[in-house]
Structure formats: C-alpha cells, structure tokens
Amino acid sequence: MAVSKELLEILACPKCKGDIFLNRGGDGLVCKACGLLYPIKDDIPVMLIDEALPYPGDE
C-alpha cells in the first residue's frame, strides 16, 4: 500500500514546513527546498530530520 493522496496533502517537511512529494520510486518523500528525502519504511513515512537523506535529483 502506497502513501495515500490525503496523507500527502497534509504532510509537510519537518525542517522548513514546505511542500513534499512522493519520489518516482515511491520509496521516499522529497522536499526540494531543503534538498532532503524522507524514506518510507513499511508504508510509513519517516519524517525525522535526522533520518532524512540528501536528495540529489531532478524529479
């Protein structure tokens, strides 16, 4: 089960409070403003700044 559209609409980046979107692989949420990728583990977004990974790409 993927992250629901309703959940994506209410989630925000915990660092800058900006918009996030699902990456192409569907395994992370991206904040372009911060350049971070928040992983999705077992269908649960891990929205912890310390767990975020650098976001390298143009998606």
N, C-alpha and C positions, 0 to 999 in steps of 0.2 A: 504494500500500500504506500503510495507516494504522499507527500505533504499536500494537504488539501488546499484548494484555492482560497477558502475562507481563512485558513490559518496564515497563508502568505500575505493576505490583505492586512492582518493585524500585527504581524511581526515587524519589528524594526531592528536595525543594527544597535546592539547594546552599547557600542562605543560612541557613535555620533547621532544615534536616533534617526538615521536616514533610511531610505527605502532599500530593501533587499530583494533579490530574485533568485529563483532556482537555476543552478548552472545546467549546462547541456547534459551532463552525465546523470543529473538527478540525484547526486550524492552530496550536495552541499548548497548552502545559501550564500550569495555573494553580495557584498557591499562595495560598490565601485568607489564611493567617496573615501573609504578607509583603505581600500585595496586588500580586503580580508575575505576569506572563505570560511564559513562556519560549517563544519561537517554535519552530516546526517547519519546517525548510527542507530540501527534497528528501528528505522522510520521515525526517529525522534531528533529534531534539530538541537544540536549542542550549541547554545547561544552564550557561550562563555568566552570572553575576550582572550583569556589565557589559552584556550583550546583552538582558537582561530588560526588558520594557515594563511600565508601570503597568497594573494590572488594575482597570478601573473598575466592572465589572458584578456583577450577581447571577445567577450561573449555578450 
